[in-house]
Amino acid sequence: MIFIDRQAVRPPLQLREFHERTLKEFGEIYKLGDVSRSQRRPDFQMPSSLTGEVRERLGLLFHRNCAYCERAARNIDRFRPKWRASRLDRRIDPEHYWWLYGDWRNLYLACHDCTSRKANAFPIDGPPAAPLTFGRDLDNELPLLVDPCVDRPEEHLSFGLNGEVVPRTRKGEVTIQLFELNNPYLVKARAASAAMAVLECERMWNLNPVSRDELTFRL
């Protein structure tokens, strides 16, 4: 997981219109009583043309890689789920987070495995946000998943040359567990990448040898 500057890629213009429309439509439904609402469930469905454009923009933003494990990815994931958010204590918040369904800041690129593992889970250490809470105000929930577009992953996760990732914080620990970031496939792939990086460093060292004193000065 690496930090991603969300400002690097702009969302599709049509997404804002879609977001405003869903806010109005879903908002009307969630104003209804429980019985009436059960008969008029929100239709969470983005038009296929917009879905394709959103996926393309997310691909550019995340370099075609999963926001969570960095494997090749094509799925559109909602960092906070569209509804029935599941917490660590297995409590379900059925109305969270319909108002973020079309919010560009809540859309991420993810691989099939990470999308499946995450599902509707969104662990928090604070109170659930009130409906129509956006942006950094959502941080008051104290989310327990590392957000690569907000957090600095290296502050929560530490990657070793053996390919394993160890937590530096509780948020890092929950993230590793939820996405199974230490599954054998990922550990093996990261170890191979680390070995290649070491070999490249050694190659560059041999091409450009410097004295210990000079290297210390440069650092």
C-alpha positions as CSV (number, residue, x, y, z in Angstrom):
1,M,0.0,0.0,0.0
2,I,1.3,3.4,-1.0
3,F,0.1,7.0,-0.6
4,I,-2.0,8.2,-3.5
5,D,-2.6,11.9,-4.1
6,R,-6.3,12.1,-4.9
7,Q,-5.8,15.5,-6.6
8,A,-3.7,14.0,-9.3
9,V,-6.8,12.9,-11.3
10,R,-10.0,14.7,-11.7
11,P,-13.4,12.8,-11.5
12,P,-15.7,12.6,-14.5
13,L,-17.9,15.6,-14.8
14,Q,-21.0,13.4,-15.0
15,L,-20.2,11.9,-11.6
16,R,-21.0,15.1,-9.8
17,E,-24.5,15.2,-11.4
18,F,-25.0,11.5,-10.6
19,H,-23.9,12.1,-7.0
20,E,-26.3,15.1,-6.5
21,R,-29.2,13.1,-8.0
22,T,-28.6,10.0,-5.8
23,L,-28.3,12.3,-2.7
24,K,-31.8,13.6,-3.5
25,E,-33.3,10.2,-4.4
26,F,-31.8,8.2,-1.6
27,G,-32.4,11.0,0.9
28,E,-36.1,10.9,0.2
29,I,-36.2,7.2,0.8
30,Y,-34.3,7.4,4.1
31,K,-36.7,10.0,5.4
32,L,-39.4,7.4,5.3
33,G,-40.3,5.2,8.3
34,D,-38.8,1.7,8.5
35,V,-41.9,-0.1,7.1
36,S,-42.3,2.2,4.1
37,R,-38.5,2.2,3.4
38,S,-38.5,-1.6,3.3
39,Q,-40.9,-1.4,0.4
40,R,-38.8,1.1,-1.4
41,R,-35.2,0.1,-1.2
42,P,-32.6,2.4,-2.9
43,D,-31.6,1.3,-6.3
44,F,-27.8,1.4,-6.0
45,Q,-26.8,1.3,-9.6
46,M,-24.4,3.5,-11.5
47,P,-25.1,3.8,-15.3
48,S,-22.7,1.5,-17.3
49,S,-21.3,4.4,-19.3
50,L,-20.4,6.3,-16.1
51,T,-19.1,3.1,-14.5
52,G,-16.6,2.7,-17.3
53,E,-15.4,6.3,-17.1
54,V,-15.0,6.1,-13.3
55,R,-13.1,2.9,-13.6
56,E,-10.8,4.5,-16.2
57,R,-10.1,7.6,-14.0
58,L,-9.5,5.4,-11.0
59,G,-7.1,3.3,-13.1
60,L,-5.1,6.4,-13.8
61,L,-5.2,7.5,-10.2
62,F,-4.1,4.1,-8.7
63,H,-1.8,3.2,-11.6
64,R,-4.1,0.2,-12.4
65,N,-3.2,-1.4,-9.1
66,C,-5.3,-2.3,-6.1
67,A,-5.4,0.5,-3.5
68,Y,-4.9,-2.0,-0.7
69,C,-2.6,-4.8,-1.9
70,E,-1.2,-3.2,-5.1
71,R,-2.0,-6.2,-7.4
72,A,-3.5,-5.5,-10.8
73,A,-7.1,-4.4,-10.3
74,R,-10.3,-3.3,-12.1
75,N,-13.0,-3.3,-9.4
76,I,-14.6,-0.1,-8.2
77,D,-14.6,-0.3,-4.4
78,R,-16.4,2.1,-2.0
79,F,-14.1,2.7,1.0
80,R,-17.2,3.2,3.1
81,P,-19.8,0.7,1.9
82,K,-23.1,1.9,0.3
83,W,-25.2,0.4,3.1
84,R,-25.2,-2.1,6.1
85,A,-21.8,-1.2,7.3
86,S,-20.3,-4.0,9.5
87,R,-18.2,-3.0,12.6
88,L,-15.6,-5.0,14.5
89,D,-18.1,-6.0,17.2
90,R,-20.3,-7.4,14.3
91,R,-22.8,-4.6,14.8
92,I,-24.5,-3.5,11.6
93,D,-25.3,0.1,10.8
94,P,-28.0,-0.4,8.1
95,E,-28.1,3.2,6.9
96,H,-24.4,3.7,6.5
97,Y,-23.2,5.1,4.0
98,W,-25.8,5.7,1.3
99,W,-24.9,9.4,1.0
100,L,-21.3,8.5,-0.2
101,Y,-22.4,6.2,-3.0
102,G,-21.5,8.6,-5.8
103,D,-18.8,10.6,-3.9
104,W,-15.5,10.5,-5.9
105,R,-13.6,10.7,-2.6
106,N,-15.1,7.4,-1.6
107,L,-14.3,5.5,-4.8
108,Y,-11.2,3.3,-5.0
109,L,-9.7,0.8,-7.3
110,A,-9.4,-2.7,-5.8
111,C,-8.7,-6.3,-6.9
112,H,-11.3,-9.0,-6.7
113,D,-9.8,-10.6,-3.5
114,C,-9.6,-7.3,-1.5
115,T,-13.1,-6.3,-2.6
116,S,-14.4,-9.7,-1.5
117,R,-12.6,-9.6,1.8
118,K,-13.7,-6.1,2.6
119,A,-17.3,-6.5,1.5
120,N,-19.4,-4.2,3.8
121,A,-16.8,-4.1,6.6
122,F,-15.9,-0.7,7.9
123,P,-14.4,-0.9,11.4
124,I,-14.3,2.3,13.4
125,D,-13.2,3.3,16.9
126,G,-15.5,6.2,17.3
127,P,-19.2,7.1,16.8
128,P,-20.7,6.5,13.4
129,A,-21.0,9.6,11.3
130,A,-24.3,11.3,11.0
131,P,-25.9,11.1,7.5
132,L,-24.7,13.7,5.0
133,T,-21.3,13.9,6.7
134,F,-18.5,14.4,4.1
135,G,-14.8,15.0,3.7
136,R,-12.5,15.2,6.7
137,D,-15.4,15.4,9.1
138,L,-15.7,11.6,8.6
139,D,-12.4,11.2,10.4
140,N,-14.3,11.7,13.6
141,E,-15.4,8.1,13.3
142,L,-11.8,7.1,13.9
143,P,-11.7,4.6,11.1
144,L,-9.5,1.5,11.6
145,L,-8.6,0.9,8.0
146,V,-5.6,2.6,6.5
147,D,-6.8,5.0,3.8
148,P,-4.1,5.3,1.1
149,C,-5.6,8.7,0.0
150,V,-5.6,10.2,3.5
151,D,-3.1,8.3,5.7
152,R,0.6,7.8,5.2
153,P,0.6,4.0,5.0
154,E,4.3,3.8,6.2
155,E,3.1,5.3,9.5
156,H,0.9,2.2,10.1
157,L,2.6,-0.6,8.1
158,S,6.2,-1.8,8.0
159,F,7.3,-4.0,5.1
160,G,10.3,-6.3,5.6
161,L,12.7,-7.8,3.0
162,N,11.2,-11.2,3.6
163,G,7.9,-9.9,2.2
164,E,6.0,-9.8,5.4
165,V,4.1,-6.7,6.6
166,V,3.9,-5.9,10.3
167,P,1.6,-3.3,12.0
168,R,3.0,-0.2,13.5
169,T,-0.4,0.9,14.9
170,R,-3.8,-0.6,15.7
171,K,-5.1,0.8,12.4
172,G,-2.3,-1.1,10.6
173,E,-3.1,-4.3,12.5
174,V,-6.8,-4.2,11.5
175,T,-5.9,-3.4,7.9
176,I,-3.5,-6.4,7.7
177,Q,-6.1,-8.7,9.1
178,L,-9.0,-7.6,7.0
179,F,-7.2,-7.6,3.7
180,E,-5.1,-10.7,4.6
181,L,-2.0,-8.8,3.5
182,N,0.3,-11.5,4.8
183,N,-1.2,-14.3,2.7
184,P,1.5,-16.5,1.1
185,Y,1.0,-15.1,-2.5
186,L,1.5,-11.5,-1.4
187,V,4.4,-12.3,0.9
188,K,6.2,-14.1,-1.9
189,A,5.5,-11.3,-4.4
190,R,6.8,-8.6,-2.1
191,A,9.9,-10.7,-1.2
192,A,10.7,-11.1,-4.9
193,S,10.3,-7.3,-5.4
194,A,12.5,-6.6,-2.4
195,A,15.2,-8.9,-3.7
196,M,15.1,-7.2,-7.1
197,A,15.4,-3.8,-5.5
198,V,18.4,-4.9,-3.5
199,L,20.1,-6.3,-6.7
200,E,19.4,-3.0,-8.4
201,C,21.0,-1.0,-5.6
202,E,24.0,-3.3,-5.7
203,R,24.3,-2.8,-9.4
204,M,24.2,0.9,-9.1
205,W,26.7,0.8,-6.3
206,N,29.1,-1.1,-8.6
207,L,28.6,1.3,-11.4
208,N,29.1,4.4,-9.2
209,P,31.4,3.4,-6.3
210,V,31.9,6.0,-3.7
211,S,33.8,6.1,-0.5
212,R,32.0,5.6,2.9
213,D,32.7,9.2,3.8
214,E,31.3,10.6,0.6
215,L,28.2,8.4,0.9
216,T,27.7,9.7,4.4
217,F,28.1,13.3,3.2
218,R,25.5,12.7,0.5
219,L,23.0,11.2,2.9
